Amino acid sequence: MAKIAILGYGTVGSGVFAVVTKNQDVVSKKAGEAVEVKRVLDLRDFPGDPVEPYLTHRFEDILEDEEIDVVVEVMSGINPAYSFSKQALEAGKSVVTSNKAVVAQHGPELIDAARAHGVSYLFEASVGGAIPIIRPLMTSLTADHITEVWGILNGTTNYILTEMAEKGTAFSDVLKDAQKLGYAEADPTADVEGHDACRKIAILSSLAYGKTVDFQQIPTEGITKITAEDIAYGKAMGCAIKLLGTSKKTTHGISAMVAPYFLPVSHPLASVNGVFNAIFVKGDMSGDTMYYGSGAGKLPTASAVTADIIDAVRQTAVFLDWDTSAKLPVETKDEVTVKAFVRVAYSDAEQAKKACNDLFGVVKFVQLESFGDEFGLVADGLTEAQLAKKAALLAQAPAITQVRNIIRMEE
């Protein structure tokens, strides 16, 4: 019989407890032996909850219990999640996690610890919730050189952008609704500022390209500046706005970014709405493959965690093509070339357009009469650094009153 311990009885932890206890027959059959929860660690008490008999407030009760084979870390934040995971691995216990913050920051060290002690460190649920993506990368696409990984990696921001586009609601109002519905945390910073998606694209890139990608080197921009006007311009151009995590292999490393993008409505990702996520992987042999599903949520995420538990119990090695000793360089803003939409307010239309043409070359202008004295322009073939410099110069031009927003564009 395999016995597991769960660290954290929050949304995901309670979901894992429910899946393993209610579907124990199915889980045990697939694991090849009986699987049961022995301990659940949480600082809180849950009087009358089914978890009450399993609760402990001491991590040592789990670490020192030789019967416990697998530790499921579903806590939030870096500490003590990282410390507990490392101690468990060093004690010869496999660790399964959904904690993308720990995997992004300490993944190489924890993978090394697992390898050194003959156990597993598995984190399928850290990237796409219920979407199976790590296994396909490590199994189905092993014959390919992966050249690109990108997609919609955060359900909260996708829900917010979908509501803004469909109902015309302001960002702040949709965020409040998302918090009431449980789609956004009380402190939504990690989601709306793009930090969550940044960690996820770093993990995916490390696995896809085989070397560690430092999430702190990836330029990251959230959705807090997106307005109803931006969405209206997008619709006029036949585009939808999505927060994307992008990663492309280059000669010397990778080009990676997290930012809002305009996507043509014909693009498959443009129709991915609500809390759903979708991930594109491009291989030199397989071409484009897309993985779609619920990117978060109690039971969808718990399902992915439980699949890892089953692999850990079966001691089925999930091959991780991740050279933890090597880092993959991330291109700087001086190197990354982008296409972008720039929104400009003006005092004189002809002078403003001349200033734009002088700075950006011949550009395409988009103007909506209902927005008064402003227009948008499409600039292409600039590096991120050049784009920022030219936008700053444009803001100082006599006929320009404001550069209101810059949104990248993807074909």
C-alpha positions as a Markdown table, in Angstrom:
| # | Residue | x | y | z |
|---|---|---|---|---|
| 1 | Met | 0.0 | 0.0 | 0.0 |
| 2 | Ala | 1.3 | 3.5 | -0.9 |
| 3 | Lys | 0.6 | 6.3 | 1.5 |
| 4 | Ile | 0.7 | 9.9 | 0.7 |
| 5 | Ala | 0.8 | 13.2 | 2.6 |
| 6 | Ile | -0.7 | 16.5 | 1.3 |
| 7 | Leu | 1.0 | 19.8 | 2.3 |
| 8 | Gly | -1.8 | 22.5 | 2.3 |
| 9 | Tyr | -5.5 | 22.1 | 2.5 |
| 10 | Gly | -6.5 | 25.0 | 0.3 |
| 11 | Thr | -8.3 | 24.9 | -3.0 |
| 12 | Val | -6.0 | 22.4 | -4.7 |
| 13 | Gly | -5.1 | 20.5 | -1.6 |
| 14 | Ser | -8.7 | 19.9 | -0.7 |
| 15 | Gly | -9.3 | 18.9 | -4.3 |
| 16 | Val | -6.5 | 16.3 | -4.2 |
| 17 | Phe | -7.9 | 14.9 | -1.0 |
| 18 | Ala | -11.3 | 14.6 | -2.5 |
| 19 | Val | -10.0 | 12.9 | -5.7 |
| 20 | Val | -7.8 | 10.4 | -3.8 |
| 21 | Thr | -10.4 | 9.5 | -1.2 |
| 22 | Lys | -13.6 | 9.5 | -3.3 |
| 23 | Asn | -12.0 | 7.8 | -6.3 |
| 24 | Gln | -9.6 | 5.6 | -4.3 |
| 25 | Asp | -10.6 | 2.5 | -6.3 |
| 26 | Val | -9.8 | 4.1 | -9.7 |
| 27 | Val | -6.6 | 5.7 | -8.4 |
| 28 | Ser | -5.4 | 2.5 | -6.7 |
| 29 | Lys | -6.1 | 0.4 | -9.8 |
| 30 | Lys | -4.1 | 2.7 | -12.0 |
| 31 | Ala | -1.3 | 3.0 | -9.5 |
| 32 | Gly | -1.0 | -0.8 | -9.3 |
| 33 | Glu | -1.5 | -0.8 | -5.5 |
| 34 | Ala | -3.7 | 0.7 | -2.9 |
| 35 | Val | -3.2 | 4.4 | -2.5 |
| 36 | Glu | -4.4 | 6.3 | 0.6 |
| 37 | Val | -3.9 | 9.6 | 2.3 |
| 38 | Lys | -2.2 | 9.3 | 5.6 |
| 39 | Arg | -1.5 | 12.9 | 6.6 |
| 40 | Val | -2.6 | 16.4 | 5.6 |
| 41 | Leu | -0.5 | 19.4 | 6.8 |
| 42 | Asp | -2.2 | 22.7 | 7.5 |
| 43 | Leu | -1.9 | 25.4 | 10.2 |
| 44 | Arg | -5.7 | 25.6 | 10.4 |
| 45 | Asp | -8.3 | 23.3 | 12.0 |
| 46 | Phe | -11.3 | 22.1 | 10.0 |
| 47 | Pro | -13.9 | 20.9 | 12.6 |
| 48 | Gly | -16.3 | 18.5 | 11.0 |
| 49 | Asp | -14.5 | 18.3 | 7.7 |
| 50 | Pro | -13.6 | 14.8 | 6.4 |
| 51 | Val | -10.0 | 15.8 | 6.5 |
| 52 | Glu | -10.0 | 16.3 | 10.3 |
| 53 | Pro | -8.7 | 12.8 | 11.2 |
| 54 | Tyr | -5.7 | 13.2 | 8.9 |
| 55 | Leu | -4.7 | 16.7 | 10.0 |
| 56 | Thr | -1.3 | 17.6 | 11.5 |
| 57 | His | 0.3 | 20.9 | 12.2 |
| 58 | Arg | 3.8 | 19.6 | 12.2 |
| 59 | Phe | 5.8 | 18.8 | 9.0 |
| 60 | Glu | 8.0 | 16.6 | 11.0 |
| 61 | Asp | 5.1 | 14.1 | 11.4 |
| 62 | Ile | 5.3 | 13.6 | 7.7 |
| 63 | Leu | 9.0 | 13.8 | 7.2 |
| 64 | Glu | 9.8 | 11.2 | 9.8 |
| 65 | Asp | 7.0 | 8.8 | 8.8 |
| 66 | Glu | 8.7 | 6.0 | 6.9 |
| 67 | Glu | 5.3 | 4.8 | 5.6 |
| 68 | Ile | 4.7 | 7.9 | 3.6 |
| 69 | Asp | 6.0 | 7.5 | 0.0 |
| 70 | Val | 4.8 | 10.6 | -1.8 |
| 71 | Val | 4.5 | 14.1 | -0.5 |
| 72 | Val | 2.1 | 16.4 | -2.4 |
| 73 | Glu | 3.1 | 20.0 | -2.1 |
| 74 | Val | 0.1 | 22.3 | -3.0 |
| 75 | Met | 1.0 | 25.3 | -0.9 |
| 76 | Ser | 1.3 | 28.8 | -2.2 |
| 77 | Gly | 4.5 | 30.9 | -2.4 |
| 78 | Ile | 8.1 | 29.9 | -2.1 |
| 79 | Asn | 8.6 | 29.2 | 1.6 |
| 80 | Pro | 8.1 | 26.9 | 3.4 |
| 81 | Ala | 7.0 | 25.0 | 0.2 |
| 82 | Tyr | 10.5 | 24.9 | -1.2 |
| 83 | Ser | 12.1 | 23.9 | 2.1 |
| 84 | Phe | 9.6 | 21.1 | 2.7 |
| 85 | Ser | 10.0 | 19.8 | -0.8 |
| 86 | Lys | 13.7 | 19.6 | -0.5 |
| 87 | Gln | 13.6 | 17.9 | 2.8 |
| 88 | Ala | 11.1 | 15.3 | 1.6 |
| 89 | Leu | 13.2 | 14.5 | -1.5 |
| 90 | Glu | 16.3 | 14.1 | 0.6 |
| 91 | Ala | 14.4 | 11.8 | 2.9 |
| 92 | Gly | 13.7 | 9.5 | -0.1 |
| 93 | Lys | 10.1 | 10.6 | -0.7 |
| 94 | Ser | 8.8 | 11.6 | -4.1 |
| 95 | Val | 7.3 | 15.0 | -4.4 |
| 96 | Val | 4.4 | 16.1 | -6.6 |
| 97 | Thr | 3.6 | 19.8 | -6.9 |
| 98 | Ser | 1.4 | 22.4 | -8.6 |
| 99 | Asn | 3.5 | 25.3 | -7.3 |
| 100 | Lys | 4.8 | 27.1 | -10.4 |
| 101 | Ala | 6.7 | 29.6 | -8.2 |
| 102 | Val | 8.8 | 26.9 | -6.6 |
| 103 | Val | 9.4 | 25.1 | -9.9 |
| 104 | Ala | 10.4 | 28.2 | -11.7 |
| 105 | Gln | 12.8 | 29.4 | -9.0 |
| 106 | His | 14.1 | 26.1 | -7.6 |
| 107 | Gly | 13.2 | 23.5 | -10.2 |
| 108 | Pro | 16.8 | 22.6 | -11.2 |
| 109 | Glu | 17.9 | 22.1 | -7.6 |
| 110 | Leu | 14.8 | 20.0 | -6.7 |
| 111 | Ile | 15.2 | 17.9 | -9.9 |
| 112 | Asp | 18.8 | 17.2 | -8.9 |
| 113 | Ala | 17.8 | 16.3 | -5.4 |
| 114 | Ala | 15.2 | 13.8 | -6.7 |
| 115 | Arg | 17.7 | 12.2 | -9.1 |
| 116 | Ala | 20.3 | 11.9 | -6.3 |
| 117 | His | 17.9 | 10.1 | -4.0 |
| 118 | Gly | 16.2 | 7.9 | -6.6 |
| 119 | Val | 12.8 | 9.5 | -6.3 |
| 120 | Ser | 10.6 | 11.7 | -8.5 |
| 121 | Tyr | 9.9 | 15.4 | -8.6 |
| 122 | Leu | 6.8 | 15.8 | -10.7 |
| 123 | Phe | 5.0 | 19.1 | -11.6 |
| 124 | Glu | 2.5 | 18.6 | -14.4 |
| 125 | Ala | -0.1 | 20.8 | -12.7 |
| 126 | Ser | 2.3 | 23.7 | -12.3 |
| 127 | Val | 1.9 | 24.9 | -15.9 |
| 128 | Gly | -1.5 | 24.3 | -17.4 |
| 129 | Gly | -3.8 | 23.1 | -14.7 |
| 130 | Ala | -5.7 | 20.1 | -16.1 |
| 131 | Ile | -4.0 | 20.5 | -19.5 |
| 132 | Pro | -1.5 | 17.6 | -20.1 |
| 133 | Ile | 1.5 | 19.4 | -21.6 |
| 134 | Ile | 4.7 | 18.3 | -19.8 |
| 135 | Arg | 4.1 | 14.6 | -20.6 |
| 136 | Pro | 3.5 | 15.3 | -24.3 |
| 137 | Leu | 6.7 | 17.4 | -24.4 |
| 138 | Met | 8.7 | 14.7 | -22.7 |
| 139 | Thr | 7.1 | 11.7 | -24.5 |
| 140 | Ser | 5.1 | 12.3 | -27.6 |
| 141 | Leu | 7.4 | 15.0 | -29.0 |
| 142 | Thr | 10.7 | 13.4 | -28.0 |
| 143 | Ala | 11.7 | 12.9 | -31.7 |
| 144 | Asp | 11.4 | 16.7 | -32.4 |
| 145 | His | 13.5 | 19.7 | -31.9 |
| 146 | Ile | 11.1 | 22.1 | -30.3 |
| 147 | Thr | 11.4 | 25.5 | -31.8 |
| 148 | Glu | 8.5 | 27.4 | -30.2 |
| 149 | Val | 6.3 | 27.2 | -27.2 |
| 150 | Trp | 3.6 | 29.9 | -26.5 |
| 151 | Gly | 0.1 | 30.4 | -25.6 |
| 152 | Ile | -2.6 | 31.6 | -23.1 |
| 153 | Leu | -1.2 | 30.5 | -19.7 |
| 154 | Asn | -3.4 | 32.2 | -17.2 |
| 155 | Gly | -7.1 | 31.7 | -16.7 |
| 156 | Thr | -7.7 | 34.8 | -14.6 |
| 157 | Thr | -6.4 | 37.2 | -17.2 |
| 158 | Asn | -8.1 | 35.4 | -20.0 |
| 159 | Tyr | -11.4 | 35.6 | -18.2 |
| 160 | Ile | -11.0 | 39.3 | -17.6 |
| 161 | Leu | -10.1 | 40.1 | -21.2 |
| 162 | Thr | -13.0 | 38.0 | -22.5 |
| 163 | Glu | -15.5 | 39.8 | -20.3 |
| 164 | Met | -14.1 | 43.2 | -21.3 |
| 165 | Ala | -14.4 | 42.2 | -25.0 |
| 166 | Glu | -17.8 | 40.7 | -24.8 |
| 167 | Lys | -19.5 | 43.1 | -22.4 |
| 168 | Gly | -17.5 | 46.3 | -22.7 |
| 169 | Thr | -16.8 | 46.3 | -18.9 |
| 170 | Ala | -13.9 | 48.2 | -17.5 |
| 171 | Phe | -10.8 | 46.2 | -16.2 |
| 172 | Ser | -11.4 | 47.2 | -12.6 |
| 173 | Asp | -15.0 | 46.1 | -12.6 |
| 174 | Val | -14.3 | 42.7 | -14.3 |
| 175 | Leu | -11.5 | 42.1 | -11.8 |
| 176 | Lys | -13.9 | 42.6 | -8.9 |
| 177 | Asp | -16.4 | 40.2 | -10.5 |
| 178 | Ala | -13.5 | 37.7 | -11.0 |
| 179 | Gln | -12.6 | 37.9 | -7.3 |
| 180 | Lys | -16.2 | 37.3 | -6.3 |
| 181 | Leu | -16.4 | 34.2 | -8.5 |
| 182 | Gly | -13.1 | 32.8 | -7.2 |
| 183 | Tyr | -11.3 | 33.3 | -10.5 |
| 184 | Ala | -8.9 | 35.9 | -9.0 |
| 185 | Glu | -7.1 | 36.1 | -5.7 |
| 186 | Ala | -7.7 | 38.8 | -3.2 |
| 187 | Asp | -4.2 | 40.1 | -4.3 |
| 188 | Pro | -4.4 | 39.5 | -8.0 |
| 189 | Thr | -0.9 | 41.0 | -8.8 |
| 190 | Ala | 0.7 | 37.7 | -9.8 |
| 191 | Asp | -2.0 | 37.1 | -12.4 |
| 192 | Val | -2.8 | 40.6 | -13.8 |
| 193 | Glu | 0.8 | 41.8 | -14.0 |
| 194 | Gly | 1.9 | 38.6 | -15.9 |
| 195 | His | 4.1 | 37.1 | -13.2 |
| 196 | Asp | 2.2 | 33.8 | -13.2 |
| 197 | Ala | 2.4 | 33.4 | -17.0 |
| 198 | Cys | 6.1 | 34.3 | -16.9 |
| 199 | Arg | 6.9 | 31.5 | -14.5 |
| 200 | Lys | 4.9 | 29.1 | -16.6 |
| 201 | Ile | 6.6 | 30.0 | -19.9 |
| 202 | Ala | 10.0 | 29.7 | -18.2 |
| 203 | Ile | 9.2 | 26.2 | -17.0 |
| 204 | Leu | 7.9 | 25.1 | -20.4 |
| 205 | Ser | 10.9 | 26.6 | -22.2 |
| 206 | Ser | 13.3 | 24.8 | -19.8 |
| 207 | Leu | 11.6 | 21.5 | -20.7 |
| 208 | Ala | 11.2 | 22.2 | -24.4 |
| 209 | Tyr | 14.8 | 23.4 | -25.0 |
| 210 | Gly | 16.5 | 21.2 | -22.4 |
| 211 | Lys | 18.3 | 24.0 | -20.4 |
| 212 | Thr | 17.2 | 26.2 | -17.6 |
| 213 | Val | 15.5 | 29.4 | -18.5 |
| 214 | Asp | 15.6 | 32.1 | -15.8 |
| 215 | Phe | 12.1 | 33.6 | -15.5 |
| 216 | Gln | 13.6 | 36.8 | -14.1 |
| 217 | Gln | 15.2 | 37.5 | -17.5 |
| 218 | Ile | 11.9 | 37.3 | -19.4 |
| 219 | Pro | 10.4 | 40.7 | -20.2 |
| 220 | Thr | 6.9 | 40.7 | -18.6 |
| 221 | Glu | 3.9 | 43.0 | -18.9 |
| 222 | Gly | 0.4 | 42.5 | -17.6 |
| 223 | Ile | -3.1 | 43.6 | -18.6 |
| 224 | Thr | -3.8 | 46.4 | -16.2 |
| 225 | Lys | -3.3 | 49.1 | -18.9 |
| 226 | Ile | -5.8 | 47.4 | -21.4 |
| 227 | Thr | -8.9 | 49.6 | -21.9 |
| 228 | Ala | -12.2 | 49.3 | -23.8 |
| 229 | Glu | -10.7 | 51.6 | -26.4 |
| 230 | Asp | -7.8 | 49.1 | -27.1 |
| 231 | Ile | -10.3 | 46.3 | -27.5 |
| 232 | Ala | -12.4 | 48.5 | -29.9 |
| 233 | Tyr | -9.3 | 49.1 | -32.1 |
| 234 | Gly | -8.6 | 45.4 | -32.1 |
| 235 | Lys | -12.1 | 44.6 | -33.3 |
| 236 | Ala | -11.7 | 47.2 | -36.0 |
| 237 | Met | -8.6 | 45.4 | -37.2 |
| 238 | Gly | -10.2 | 42.0 | -36.9 |
| 239 | Cys | -8.2 | 41.1 | -33.8 |
| 240 | Ala | -8.7 | 40.0 | -30.2 |
| 241 | Ile | -6.4 | 40.8 | -27.2 |
| 242 | Lys | -4.9 | 37.9 | -25.3 |
| 243 | Leu | -2.2 | 37.8 | -22.7 |
| 244 | Leu | 0.5 | 35.5 | -24.2 |
| 245 | Gly | 3.6 | 33.8 | -22.9 |
| 246 | Thr | 5.9 | 33.4 | -25.9 |
| 247 | Ser | 9.1 | 31.6 | -26.3 |
| 248 | Lys | 11.0 | 30.9 | -29.6 |
| 249 | Lys | 14.4 | 29.2 | -30.1 |
| 250 | Thr | 17.1 | 31.4 | -31.6 |
| 251 | Thr | 20.6 | 30.9 | -32.7 |
| 252 | His | 22.1 | 32.0 | -29.4 |
| 253 | Gly | 19.3 | 31.2 | -26.9 |
| 254 | Ile | 15.6 | 32.1 | -26.9 |
| 255 | Ser | 13.4 | 35.1 | -27.5 |
| 256 | Ala | 10.7 | 35.2 | -24.8 |
| 257 | Met | 8.1 | 37.6 | -23.5 |
| 258 | Val | 4.9 | 37.8 | -21.6 |
| 259 | Ala | 2.6 | 40.6 | -22.8 |
| 260 | Pro | -0.9 | 41.4 | -24.2 |
| 261 | Tyr | -1.0 | 40.7 | -27.9 |
| 262 | Phe | -3.4 | 41.5 | -30.7 |
| 263 | Leu | -4.3 | 38.2 | -32.5 |
| 264 | Pro | -6.2 | 37.9 | -35.8 |
| 265 | Val | -9.7 | 36.5 | -35.0 |
| 266 | Ser | -8.8 | 33.6 | -37.4 |
| 267 | His | -6.0 | 32.5 | -35.1 |
| 268 | Pro | -7.0 | 29.4 | -33.0 |
| 269 | Leu | -6.0 | 31.2 | -29.8 |
| 270 | Ala | -8.3 | 34.2 | -30.5 |
| 271 | Ser | -11.3 | 32.0 | -29.7 |
| 272 | Val | -9.9 | 30.6 | -26.4 |
| 273 | Asn | -12.1 | 32.4 | -23.9 |
| 274 | Gly | -13.0 | 32.6 | -20.2 |
| 275 | Val | -10.8 | 30.7 | -17.8 |
| 276 | Phe | -9.5 | 28.3 | -20.4 |
| 277 | Asn | -5.9 | 28.1 | -21.5 |
| 278 | Ala | -4.2 | 26.9 | -24.7 |
| 279 | Ile | -0.6 | 26.1 | -25.4 |
| 280 | Phe | 1.0 | 25.9 | -28.9 |
| 281 | Val | 4.1 | 23.8 | -29.4 |
| 282 | Lys | 6.0 | 23.8 | -32.7 |
| 283 | Gly | 8.4 | 21.0 | -33.5 |
| 284 | Asp | 10.6 | 20.6 | -36.5 |
| 285 | Met | 9.0 | 17.3 | -37.4 |
| 286 | Ser | 5.5 | 17.4 | -35.9 |
| 287 | Gly | 4.7 | 21.0 | -36.9 |
| 288 | Asp | 2.1 | 22.8 | -34.8 |
| 289 | Thr | 0.3 | 21.0 | -31.9 |
| 290 | Met | -2.1 | 22.7 | -29.6 |
| 291 | Tyr | -3.2 | 21.7 | -26.1 |
| 292 | Tyr | -6.4 | 23.2 | -24.7 |
| 293 | Gly | -8.4 | 22.9 | -21.4 |
| 294 | Ser | -9.1 | 24.3 | -18.0 |
| 295 | Gly | -6.0 | 26.1 | -16.8 |
| 296 | Ala | -7.0 | 26.3 | -13.2 |
| 297 | Gly | -9.7 | 25.3 | -10.7 |
| 298 | Lys | -10.0 | 22.9 | -7.8 |
| 299 | Leu | -10.8 | 19.6 | -9.4 |
| 300 | Pro | -9.1 | 20.1 | -12.8 |
| 301 | Thr | -5.8 | 20.9 | -11.1 |
| 302 | Ala | -6.3 | 18.1 | -8.6 |
| 303 | Ser | -6.8 | 15.7 | -11.4 |
| 304 | Ala | -3.4 | 16.6 | -12.9 |
| 305 | Val | -1.7 | 16.4 | -9.5 |
| 306 | Thr | -3.3 | 12.9 | -8.9 |
| 307 | Ala | -1.9 | 11.7 | -12.3 |
| 308 | Asp | 1.6 | 12.6 | -11.0 |
| 309 | Ile | 0.8 | 10.8 | -7.7 |
| 310 | Ile | 0.0 | 7.7 | -9.7 |
| 311 | Asp | 3.3 | 7.9 | -11.6 |
| 312 | Ala | 5.2 | 8.5 | -8.4 |
| 313 | Val | 3.6 | 5.4 | -6.7 |
| 314 | Arg | 4.3 | 3.3 | -9.8 |
| 315 | Gln | 7.8 | 4.7 | -9.8 |
| 316 | Thr | 7.3 | 5.4 | -13.5 |
| 317 | Ala | 10.1 | 7.7 | -14.4 |
| 318 | Val | 8.9 | 10.8 | -16.3 |
| 319 | Phe | 12.0 | 11.6 | -18.4 |
| 320 | Leu | 12.8 | 15.3 | -18.0 |
| 321 | Asp | 15.0 | 16.6 | -20.7 |
| 322 | Trp | 16.2 | 19.4 | -18.5 |
| 323 | Asp | 20.0 | 20.0 | -18.1 |
| 324 | Thr | 19.9 | 21.6 | -14.7 |
| 325 | Ser | 23.5 | 22.6 | -14.9 |
| 326 | Ala | 23.2 | 24.8 | -18.0 |
| 327 | Lys | 21.3 | 28.1 | -18.5 |
| 328 | Leu | 19.8 | 29.2 | -21.8 |
| 329 | Pro | 20.3 | 32.9 | -22.6 |
| 330 | Val | 17.2 | 35.0 | -23.0 |
| 331 | Glu | 17.5 | 37.8 | -25.7 |
| 332 | Thr | 17.5 | 41.3 | -24.4 |
| 333 | Lys | 15.1 | 44.1 | -25.6 |
| 334 | Asp | 17.9 | 45.2 | -28.0 |
| 335 | Glu | 17.6 | 41.9 | -29.8 |
| 336 | Val | 13.8 | 41.0 | -29.8 |
| 337 | Thr | 12.0 | 42.2 | -33.0 |
| 338 | Val | 8.3 | 43.0 | -32.7 |
| 339 | Lys | 5.3 | 44.2 | -34.5 |
| 340 | Ala | 3.2 | 46.6 | -32.4 |
| 341 | Phe | 0.1 | 48.8 | -32.3 |
| 342 | Val | 0.7 | 52.3 | -30.9 |
| 343 | Arg | -2.3 | 54.4 | -29.7 |
| 344 | Val | -1.7 | 58.2 | -30.0 |
| 345 | Ala | -3.7 | 61.3 | -28.9 |
| 346 | Tyr | -3.0 | 64.4 | -30.9 |
| 347 | Ser | -3.8 | 68.1 | -31.2 |
| 348 | Asp | -3.3 | 68.3 | -35.0 |
| 349 | Ala | -3.9 | 65.2 | -37.1 |
| 350 | Glu | -1.7 | 66.0 | -40.1 |
| 351 | Gln | 1.3 | 67.1 | -38.0 |
| 352 | Ala | 0.8 | 64.0 | -35.8 |
| 353 | Lys | 0.8 | 61.6 | -38.7 |
| 354 | Lys | 3.9 | 63.3 | -40.2 |
| 355 | Ala | 5.6 | 62.9 | -36.8 |
| 356 | Cys | 4.7 | 59.2 | -36.8 |
| 357 | Asn | 5.9 | 58.7 | -40.3 |
| 358 | Asp | 9.2 | 60.5 | -39.6 |
| 359 | Leu | 9.9 | 58.2 | -36.6 |
| 360 | Phe | 8.4 | 54.9 | -37.7 |
| 361 | Gly | 8.6 | 55.1 | -41.5 |
| 362 | Val | 5.5 | 54.6 | -43.6 |
| 363 | Val | 3.0 | 53.1 | -41.2 |
| 364 | Lys | -0.6 | 52.0 | -41.3 |
| 365 | Phe | -3.0 | 54.2 | -39.4 |
| 366 | Val | -6.3 | 53.1 | -37.8 |
| 367 | Gln | -8.8 | 55.7 | -36.7 |
| 368 | Leu | -12.2 | 55.4 | -35.0 |
| 369 | Glu | -14.3 | 58.5 | -35.2 |
| 370 | Ser | -16.1 | 57.9 | -31.9 |
| 371 | Phe | -12.8 | 58.3 | -30.0 |
| 372 | Gly | -12.1 | 61.9 | -31.1 |
| 373 | Asp | -8.6 | 63.2 | -31.4 |
| 374 | Glu | -6.6 | 60.0 | -31.4 |
| 375 | Phe | -5.5 | 57.2 | -33.8 |
| 376 | Gly | -3.5 | 54.0 | -33.8 |
| 377 | Leu | -0.5 | 53.1 | -35.9 |
| 378 | Val | 1.0 | 49.7 | -36.7 |
| 379 | Ala | 4.8 | 49.7 | -36.5 |
| 380 | Asp | 6.8 | 46.7 | -37.6 |
| 381 | Gly | 10.4 | 45.5 | -37.8 |
| 382 | Leu | 11.6 | 47.2 | -34.6 |
| 383 | Thr | 13.4 | 45.8 | -31.6 |
| 384 | Glu | 11.7 | 46.3 | -28.3 |
| 385 | Ala | 14.4 | 48.9 | -27.4 |
| 386 | Gln | 13.9 | 50.8 | -30.6 |
| 387 | Leu | 10.1 | 50.7 | -30.1 |
| 388 | Ala | 10.4 | 52.1 | -26.6 |
| 389 | Lys | 12.8 | 54.9 | -27.7 |
| 390 | Lys | 10.7 | 55.9 | -30.7 |
| 391 | Ala | 7.5 | 55.9 | -28.5 |
| 392 | Ala | 9.3 | 58.2 | -26.0 |
| 393 | Leu | 10.4 | 60.6 | -28.8 |
| 394 | Leu | 6.9 | 60.5 | -30.3 |
| 395 | Ala | 5.3 | 61.5 | -27.0 |
| 396 | Gln | 7.5 | 64.7 | -27.1 |
| 397 | Ala | 6.5 | 65.7 | -30.7 |
| 398 | Pro | 4.6 | 69.1 | -30.8 |
| 399 | Ala | 1.4 | 67.7 | -32.3 |
| 400 | Ile | 1.2 | 64.6 | -30.0 |
| 401 | Thr | -0.5 | 65.0 | -26.6 |
| 402 | Gln | 0.0 | 61.4 | -25.4 |
| 403 | Val | 1.1 | 57.9 | -26.3 |
| 404 | Arg | -1.8 | 56.1 | -24.7 |
| 405 | Asn | -0.8 | 52.4 | -25.1 |
| 406 | Ile | 1.5 | 50.0 | -27.0 |
| 407 | Ile | 0.3 | 46.5 | -27.7 |
| 408 | Arg | 2.3 | 43.8 | -29.5 |
| 409 | Met | 0.8 | 42.0 | -32.5 |
| 410 | Glu | 1.2 | 38.4 | -33.6 |
| 411 | Glu | 0.4 | 37.1 | -37.1 |
